[in-house]
Structure formats: structure tokens, C-alpha cells
Amino acid sequence: MLIALLAGALVSATGAFAAPDCRCRADGKYFQLGDIICIGSAGHRRLAQCDMVLNNTNWTILADECPSASLRLDGPPQTPALAPSSDTPASPWKPQAPS
């Protein structure tokens, strides 16, 4: 009994139960558990999350493609009308034509 207590005290004093600083690595950088990034895998980029599997850090694939923004071009670009309307006050920076 005394040996078990001493062994338990020794283990807790050495920090065996301290949480390790686990991180994943990708593209030469470190990432924390839970981080979601796009990583290169099998010739293309995939969405993956850093997590733990069997006491090892692991990239879990969330999607086969990374999200991206796209611009839809259904027609010619729309530009706002910049010409002043008749009720627009005259600019103080431009000389007015004599009336």
C-alpha cells in the first residue's frame, strides 16, 4: 500500500499528467488543435482540421475542396452612373459658366 502511494506521488510530481502542447504541422508552419486550414494533399488542396487520433496529432479531411470566393460574370460589368442630375448642387471647386 505504501509503495502504491509513493509511486503515485512520484508520478504526479514529475508532471506525467500534464497536458502536452500538441500541434499539427503543414506547409512549414505549426497549427493548434481545432485549427482548420487548406492543406496540399494528393496533388490538390483539401480542407482539413488539426485533431488527435490515438494520442497523435492528425489532419482530418473535412472536404475534398477548399472554399473559395468566385465572381459571377453573367453580363457586362455594371458601373454606377456618375453624371450629376439636374437637382445636384454645383460643385464649389469648378468654375461656373456665366448665366
TORKOL-4160 file (C-alpha; in steps of 0.2 Angstrom, whole numbers, padded with zeros to 4 digits, m for minus):
99
<pt num="1" X="0000" Y="0000" Z="0000"/>
<pt num="2" X="0014" Y="0012" Z="0005"/>
<pt num="3" X="0023" Y="0008" Z="m0012"/>
<pt num="4" X="0007" Y="0012" Z="m0022"/>
<pt num="5" X="0006" Y="0029" Z="m0013"/>
<pt num="6" X="0024" Y="0033" Z="m0016"/>
<pt num="7" X="0023" Y="0028" Z="m0034"/>
<pt num="8" X="0008" Y="0039" Z="m0036"/>
<pt num="9" X="0016" Y="0054" Z="m0028"/>
<pt num="10" X="0032" Y="0052" Z="m0039"/>
<pt num="11" X="0022" Y="0051" Z="m0055"/>
<pt num="12" X="0012" Y="0067" Z="m0050"/>
<pt num="13" X="0027" Y="0076" Z="m0045"/>
<pt num="14" X="0036" Y="0073" Z="m0062"/>
<pt num="15" X="0022" Y="0080" Z="m0072"/>
<pt num="16" X="0017" Y="0064" Z="m0081"/>
<pt num="17" X="m0001" Y="0070" Z="m0081"/>
<pt num="18" X="0002" Y="0087" Z="m0088"/>
<pt num="19" X="m0006" Y="0091" Z="m0104"/>
<pt num="20" X="0006" Y="0091" Z="m0119"/>
<pt num="21" X="0007" Y="0105" Z="m0131"/>
<pt num="22" X="0001" Y="0096" Z="m0146"/>
<pt num="23" X="0001" Y="0104" Z="m0163"/>
<pt num="24" X="m0001" Y="0099" Z="m0181"/>
<pt num="25" X="0012" Y="0104" Z="m0194"/>
<pt num="26" X="0008" Y="0109" Z="m0213"/>
<pt num="27" X="0017" Y="0119" Z="m0226"/>
<pt num="28" X="0032" Y="0123" Z="m0213"/>
<pt num="29" X="0020" Y="0130" Z="m0200"/>
<pt num="30" X="0013" Y="0124" Z="m0184"/>
<pt num="31" X="m0006" Y="0124" Z="m0180"/>
<pt num="32" X="m0016" Y="0122" Z="m0164"/>
<pt num="33" X="m0028" Y="0108" Z="m0161"/>
<pt num="34" X="m0045" Y="0113" Z="m0169"/>
<pt num="35" X="m0037" Y="0124" Z="m0182"/>
<pt num="36" X="m0045" Y="0122" Z="m0200"/>
<pt num="37" X="m0034" Y="0126" Z="m0215"/>
<pt num="38" X="m0032" Y="0121" Z="m0233"/>
<pt num="39" X="m0018" Y="0109" Z="m0235"/>
<pt num="40" X="m0010" Y="0101" Z="m0250"/>
<pt num="41" X="m0014" Y="0083" Z="m0252"/>
<pt num="42" X="m0014" Y="0071" Z="m0267"/>
<pt num="43" X="m0010" Y="0084" Z="m0279"/>
<pt num="44" X="m0023" Y="0097" Z="m0274"/>
<pt num="45" X="m0029" Y="0107" Z="m0259"/>
<pt num="46" X="m0041" Y="0100" Z="m0246"/>
<pt num="47" X="m0050" Y="0107" Z="m0231"/>
<pt num="48" X="m0043" Y="0099" Z="m0215"/>
<pt num="49" X="m0044" Y="0101" Z="m0196"/>
<pt num="50" X="m0030" Y="0098" Z="m0184"/>
<pt num="51" X="m0035" Y="0085" Z="m0171"/>
<pt num="52" X="m0029" Y="0070" Z="m0160"/>
<pt num="53" X="m0031" Y="0052" Z="m0166"/>
<pt num="54" X="m0024" Y="0038" Z="m0154"/>
<pt num="55" X="m0014" Y="0050" Z="m0145"/>
<pt num="56" X="m0006" Y="0058" Z="m0161"/>
<pt num="57" X="m0009" Y="0074" Z="m0170"/>
<pt num="58" X="m0018" Y="0071" Z="m0186"/>
<pt num="59" X="m0026" Y="0081" Z="m0201"/>
<pt num="60" X="m0044" Y="0075" Z="m0203"/>
<pt num="61" X="m0050" Y="0079" Z="m0221"/>
<pt num="62" X="m0066" Y="0089" Z="m0220"/>
<pt num="63" X="m0069" Y="0092" Z="m0238"/>
<pt num="64" X="m0061" Y="0087" Z="m0254"/>
<pt num="65" X="m0060" Y="0105" Z="m0260"/>
<pt num="66" X="m0056" Y="0122" Z="m0251"/>
<pt num="67" X="m0069" Y="0135" Z="m0250"/>
<pt num="68" X="m0066" Y="0149" Z="m0262"/>
<pt num="69" X="m0074" Y="0165" Z="m0267"/>
<pt num="70" X="m0080" Y="0167" Z="m0285"/>
<pt num="71" X="m0085" Y="0181" Z="m0296"/>
<pt num="72" X="m0100" Y="0178" Z="m0307"/>
<pt num="73" X="m0099" Y="0187" Z="m0324"/>
<pt num="74" X="m0117" Y="0185" Z="m0332"/>
<pt num="75" X="m0116" Y="0200" Z="m0342"/>
<pt num="76" X="m0106" Y="0216" Z="m0344"/>
<pt num="77" X="m0099" Y="0224" Z="m0328"/>
<pt num="78" X="m0111" Y="0236" Z="m0320"/>
<pt num="79" X="m0104" Y="0254" Z="m0316"/>
<pt num="80" X="m0114" Y="0267" Z="m0306"/>
<pt num="81" X="m0120" Y="0282" Z="m0316"/>
<pt num="82" X="m0108" Y="0296" Z="m0311"/>
<pt num="83" X="m0116" Y="0310" Z="m0321"/>
<pt num="84" X="m0125" Y="0323" Z="m0310"/>
<pt num="85" X="m0143" Y="0325" Z="m0311"/>
<pt num="86" X="m0152" Y="0342" Z="m0313"/>
<pt num="87" X="m0155" Y="0344" Z="m0295"/>
<pt num="88" X="m0137" Y="0341" Z="m0289"/>
<pt num="89" X="m0129" Y="0357" Z="m0282"/>
<pt num="90" X="m0115" Y="0364" Z="m0292"/>
<pt num="91" X="m0098" Y="0360" Z="m0286"/>
<pt num="92" X="m0088" Y="0374" Z="m0277"/>
<pt num="93" X="m0072" Y="0368" Z="m0285"/>
<pt num="94" X="m0077" Y="0370" Z="m0303"/>
<pt num="95" X="m0080" Y="0387" Z="m0310"/>
<pt num="96" X="m0097" Y="0391" Z="m0315"/>
<pt num="97" X="m0101" Y="0396" Z="m0333"/>
<pt num="98" X="m0109" Y="0414" Z="m0334"/>
<pt num="99" X="m0128" Y="0414" Z="m0335"/>
